[in-house]
Amino acid sequence: MFDSDHNSIFQSDLCQRLVVHSILLTFLVILLCTSLYPSSAFIVGLLSSACAALGTYEMGAMVRIKFPFSFTRYSALGSAIFIALTCLTARCKMYFPEHIDLLPWFFLFFWTIRLVFKSRHYKLGPIGSTGLALFCMLYVSVPIRLFLHILYGFVHTDTPFVGIWWAIFLIATTKSSDIFSYFFGKAFGKKRIAPVISPNKTVVGFIAGCCGSILVSLLFYSHLPKAFADQIAVPWILVALGTVLGVSGFFGDIIESTFKRDAQIKNSSDLESIGGMLDVLDSLLLSTPIVYAILLITQNGTFLG
């Protein structure tokens, strides 16, 4: 039973989260559905780069609490350029020479080499500075890169919208797990799973999150477009994938919570009703590589990963 103060706080937090996330979700769905058009693709690239930069900056800020790390902005800028190049090569891959998708990796390599020389006179030195900067960039940027490849992985086929379908499926399934876990955990959760790392994570919330992702997977399966049937080689995999994404989303959240506890902060940033970019992306950072791997395995060579 909630006391009146706890109930009012919960209701206030609930309203804020519902309003903010509803607006963001509506905008995101519209953007993804139109992402094959050049103007929308430009916005996708811009927002993806911004998300990568913010996430990397927040990760660097946490590192800076523990170590004398001086390259937070440098890492954030590197992530932004890396993702911008990724979006360009993924969306327009058919217009470029073969292996153009290696361009972002070449950039990252030379960006890192430049950091080695820049960090010679800093306390951490080249090894410490370069290692931490690479971790901050790759932890956030690689999943975003894989998401863009999922989104634009079918542009060369007769059904380019398959990538959009998979991208929305990934976000909806993973985020439904977050939503179900949060609200059911708040309302009914008592037994904590990881009280030291993440005190708000409960057994009830975890189970509800998995059920929520499975439910959304079933909804997507029941509305599977007939034109996509040939592309999705194993349709029943959506239900199993819903379970896997529910679990992976939970552990993605736990991983970020571990970083925050080590840095002794509550949120990765101070964005109202969101917390920080990493707080938004945390579950997707682990679930995105799983969907990407599933597509590589099941799509019979039609997916350009």
N, C-alpha and C positions, 0 to 999 in steps of 0.2 A: 504494500500500500504506500503510495507516495504521500509525503507531507505537502502542505500547500506551497511552501517556498520552492521545493524541488519540482513540483508540478508546473508552477508558473515559469520557472527557468526552462524546463523541458519544452513547454508549449511555445515560448518565445524563440528558443533555438530551433524548434521544429518549423515554425513559420518562416524564419529567415532562410533556413536551408531549402525549404520547399520553393520559395519565391526565386532565390538566386539560382538554384540548380535547374528549375523549370525553364527559366530564361536562357541559361547557358545551353541546356539540352536542346531546346527548340532551335536556337541559332545554329548549333552544331549539326543537327540533322539536316536542316535546310542547306547548310554549306556543303556537307558531304554529298547530298543528293545532286548537287549542281557542280561537283568538284571536277567533272570532266571538261567543263567549259573553261577557256583560257583565263577569264577574269576571276572565276572562283578558284581555279588552280593557283593563281597568284596569291589570293588571300589565304588559301590553305598553306602554301609555302611560307608566307609571312607569319601566320599564327603559329605554325609548327616551329619555326625558327625562334619566335619569341618564347614559346613554351620551353624549348630546349635551353635557351639562354637563362631564363628565370630559374628553371630547375637546377641547372648547373651552378648558377650563382648561389642559390640557397644551399646546395650541397657544399660548395666552397666556403660559405659562411659558417657552416657547422664544423668543417675541418679547421677553420681558422680559430675556433674556440679552443681546440685541442693542440694545435701546432702553429708555429709562426709561418703560416702559408700566405704568400704575398701575390698570388696569381689568380684570384677569384674572378676578376673582370676579364682577364686574358682568357681564362678557361671558358667563361660564358660567351665571349665573342667567338671563340673557336667553335663551340657547339652550334651557335647560330649560323655561321658560315657553312659548317659541315652539313646541317640539315637543309639549308637553302640549296646547296649543290645536290643533295640527295633528292629533293623534291623536283628539281629541274631534270635530272637524269632519269628519275623514275617515270615522270609524266610524259617526257618526250623521248623515251628510249628508242623508239622505232625510227626517229629522225637522226639519231647520232650513230657514229661508228660502233662496232661491237666492243664490248667491255668498257663502255663509257661509264658504267656504274662504279668503276674503280676510281673515278675522279675524286669523289669525296675522301676516299681513303688516302690517296696521294696527298691531298691537301692536309689531312690530319697528320700524316707522317712528317711533312715539312714544317707544319705548325709546331709539332712537338720538338723537332730538331732546333727550331728557333728558340723554343723555351729553354732547351738545354744550355744555350749560350747566354740567354738573358738571366738565368738563375745562378750563375757562377758565384756572384758576390752576395747572395742572400744566405741567411742562416741555415736553411734546410739543405742548400746546395742543389746541384743538378739532379741527383738521384731522388732525393725526397720531394723536391718541387715537381719534377716531371712525373713521378709516380702518382702523386696526389692529384695533380691536374688531369692526368689521363683518366684516373678513376672517376673523378667528378664529371668529366665529359662523357665517357663511355657509359656510365651507369644510367644517365638520362638520355643521351642521344641515340644509342644503339636501338632501344625499343621504339623510339619515335621514328627512326629510320626504317625499321621493320614494318611499322604501321603504315608508313607511306608506300612501301612496296606492296603491302596487302591492298591498299586502296587503289593503286595503279598497276597492280600485277596482271590485270586482264585487258589492258587497253589495246592490245594487239589482236584480240579475238573479236568474234562477231557479237559477243555479249560483254562489252566492257564494264557494264554496271554490276557484274558479279563482284568485283572488288569493293564497290560501294556497299553492297549487301553484306559482305564479310566484315567490313570495317564497322558498320553499324551493329552487326551481330556481336562483334567483340566488345564494343563499348557498352551496349545494352546489357549483355550477359554479365560482364564484370561489374559494372556499376550497380546493377540490380542486386548483386550479392552484397555490395557495400551498403546499399539502402536498407535491405532486409536485415542485415546484420546489425546496423546501427539502431534502427527503431525497435526491433524485437529484443535486442540486447538491452536497450534502455528501459523497455517496459517490463520485461520478464526475466532478464538475465541476473543470475546470482553467483553461480560458480564461475570463477575467473580461470581463463586458460593460461595466461602469462601475466600474473599480477605485477611482476617487477618491470617487465618490458612495456606492456600495454594494459594498464588496469581496467580499461573499458571493454576489453575483449572477453566475452563470456561464451560458455558452451552453447547456450540457447542462441546467442547471436550468430555463432559459427554455423550451427545447423540451419538456422533460418536463412543465412546468406547462401548456403549451398542449395537449399530448396528454391530460393528466389531465382538463382541463375538457371536451375533446371527448368523452372516454370517459363522463364523467358525463352529458353532454348526450344521448349515445346511449342510456344507461340510462333517462333520463327519457323520451326519445322512444319507446322500446320499451314503456314502461308508461304511455303517454298515455291517461288516462281517456276512454272513449267519450263521456261526457256533456260533455266539454270540447271536442270536435272542432269544433263550430260557433264556439266562442269563439276558438280558435287558428286564424286564417284561413290561415296558411302553416306547416304543421307542420315542413317541412324547415328552417325558419329556426332551429330549436333547435340543429342541428348547426353551422350557420354562426355562430350566436350564441355557441356554446361556444368557438369559436376567438377571436371578438372579445373575449369576457369574459376569456379567458386572457391576451390581450395587454393589455387595459385594466387588469386586475388587476396585471400586472407594472409598468406605468407608474404606477399608483396608489401602489405600493410605492416606486418610484423617486422620485416627487414627495415623499413623506414623508421618505425618506432624504436628499433634498436639503435639506429644512428642518433635519433633525437634524445634518447635517454643518455647515451654516451656524452652528448653535447649539453645535456641538462636543459633542454628547451621543450616547450609544449608543442608548438607549431613551427613549421619550417619558415614561416613568414607571418605577416599580420594582416592578410587580406580578409576583409569582413565576410563572415559566414563560410569561408573557404579554408582559411588557415594559411596555406601557401601552395605554390605550384606543385611541390613534391607531395603535399597532402592530397591533391587532386589526382596526380599521376601514379601514386605508389602502387596501387593494385594492378594497374595496366602495365607497369614496368616488367612484371613477371608473366602476366597472361599473354601479352602480345607476342613474345618469342614462341610460345606454345602454339598459337594459332598459325603463325608463320610456318613453323615446322610441319604442322598438320597439312597445310596447303601444299607444301613442297612434296609431301609423301603421297597425298591422295589425288592431286589434280592432273595426273597423267601428262605432265609436260606442258600443260596449257598455262600454268602459273609462272610468270617471270619474276622469280624471287631475287 
